[in-house]
């Protein structure tokens, strides 16, 4: 009787130990919870696979960078315009909702972040997500303090049609079933800058199969 009782106790103790699948999660669950706050844990491998496979209209990031750099250099080398009292005063159209907007300054900021890896919840050059990227670009180049999340950013400014997009417009996508779940910054020629789950901070085409069918709307926050 004693032997049977001892055997039951031993089995019970080992069954509740860390080797038991039912309880092994205690330490591991903590680790997974910590991991899920950063990185692309919330994005299934299917999402990454689809984005990689359907991103069929690749943007030559290097060439685009060179083009904007050339534009900047040619602007610098051009003869300075004679200042007048009228030209020294900024026009209303040159002023953003908050702070001064310069297209070249924003593009420089975008180019400086290219190649940064994607990290859900990230806000640094070590890793950044889409809404943190758009927030950082507008803050550093236009002095505008955007909300932190995609859901809040989509409520800003005025709605604009895809046909009338202009540089600096925020564009939104439904990539996970939640609308919106992704945000980018339109830079012209049907291209936009964003922090992609699969490729990190990059430039993509609005007409790639992946983004074309997931595009939802655009907002203009710089008039």
N, C-alpha and C positions, 0 to 999 in steps of 0.2 A: 504494500500500500504506500509506504514511504517512498519507494523507488518510483512508482507511477506518479506520485505527487511532485517529486523533484523533477522528473522528466517534463511534466507539464509546465512547471515554473521556468525551467531552462528554455523551453520552446517559446514561451510567452515573452521572455526577456529578449531573446535574439530576434523574435518577430517584430518587436518594437524598436529595434536598434537602428542605427543610421544606414544599415545595409538594406532595410526594408523599403521597397518602392513607395509604400504608403507614406512613410515619414522622412524619406531621404530628402524630400523637397525643402525641409526647413532651411538649411544653409544655402542650397542651390536656388531656392525660390528668392531668397534675399539677393543673391548675385544676379539672377535674371531680372528682378525688379529694378535693380540698380542699372543694369545694362539697357533695359528698355527705355530709360530716360534719355539715353543718348544713342547715336548710331541709327541705322535704318531697320531696327528690330521690328517696328510696326509695319513695315512694308514687306509683303510676302515675296518670295522668290519669283512668283508669277508676275508681279508688278514690274520687277526689275527685268525679267525676261522679256516682257512685252515692250517695255521702253527701249531696251537694247535692240530688239528685233525690228520694231516698227519705226525707229528713228532713221528713216531711209533717205532723208534729204539732208546730208551732212553739211554743216557750215565750215568753211575753211577759216578757223579761228585766227590762224597766223596772218592770213591775207587781210582779214577784216581789221586786225590790230594794226597792220602796216598802213592800211588805207586811212585809218583815223589818225595815225601818227603823222603821215604825210600831209594830211589836211591841216594838222596843227602847225607843222613846220612851215607850210606855205603861207599860213595866216601870219606867222611870226615874221617871215621875210618880206611880206607885203609892205608897201610904203604906208606909214601911219597917216590916218585921215586928220585933216585939220579940225581941231576941236572948235565947236561953236557953243554958245550958251544953250542952244536947243538940244544939241547932241550929247552934251554932258549930263543932261537930265535923263534918268532912266524912264523908259516908257512903261506904261501899265502892263503891257504884254510881256515885258522882260522880267517881271517880278512874279515869283512863285507865291503860293499861299503863305509861305513863311520862308523868308530868306531869298537870296538872289539865285536864279537858275542860269547856268551856262552849260550848253550841250556838251562841249568839249570836256569840261570839268567832270561831268557825270560819266562820260565815256572813259576818261582816264581812270576814274575810280573803279569802273567795271573791269577794265583791262588789268588793273592791279590785283584783282581778286581771282582772275581766271586760274583754274587748276586747283583751287582750294577744295579739299574733299568734302563730301556731304556728311553731315552729322545732325541727326534729329535733336533739336534743342541747343545745338552749337551756335556760337556767336563770334568765333575767332578764326584766324587763318589756319588753325589746326583742324577746324571743321565747322561748317555752318549749314543751316537749313534755309529753305526758300524765303520765308517771311523775314528772317533775320538778315538775309542778304539784301532784299529790297529796302529794308529799314536802314541798314548801314549805308547803302549807296545814297539814298535821299538825304540822310543826315550829314554825310561827309561832303556831298557835292552841292546840295541845295539848302542846307540848314533846316531841313524839315524833319520833325520828330514823328515818324509813323508809329502806329500801334504795333505790337510785337507779333500778332497772329494774322494768318491769312484771312480768317473769318472777320476780323476787325478791319483789315485793310480794304476789303471789298466794299465796305460801307463809305469809303472816302470819296470826295470829289463828285464828278458827274459822269453818268454813263456815256460811252462813246461806241459807235458801231465799228466793227472790224474793218470796214472799208475806209473809215476816216481816222485810223490810228496814226499817231505821230510820236516822235521820239519822246520818251519819258512816261508814256502811258503805262499804267499797271495792267497786266493781262492775267486772267484767271482760268484755271482748268479744273476739271473733275477727273482726277487720276486714281482715286481709291474708292469711289462710290459716295464719297462725301463731297458736297459742293458748297464752296470751293475747297480744294485740298492742295492746290499748288498755285504759286504766283511768280510772274516774271516781269521784266521791264522791257518794253518795246524799244528797239534802237533803229528801226527803219529797214527798208528792203525785205519786209516779211520776216525779220529776225528778232529774236529777243534774248536777253541775258537772264540767267536764272541759276539756282543751285539745284542741279538735277540729282535725283536719288542714285542713279547709276554712274554718272560721269562727273559729279561735283559741279563747281561753278563753271559754266560753259555758255556758248552761244548756240541757239537752235533755230530751226526754221518752223514757222507757224504752219507750213504746208507739209511737214513730215506726217506720215500716216498716223503716228502716235498722237501728236499734238492737235492735228486738224480735227480729229473726231472727239477730242476731249476738251477743246476750247469752250468756254462758257460765256465770258463777258470781259469788258475792259472798262477801266475807270480813269478819268483824266483829273489829276490832282495838281497839275501845273498848267495855268492858263496862259 
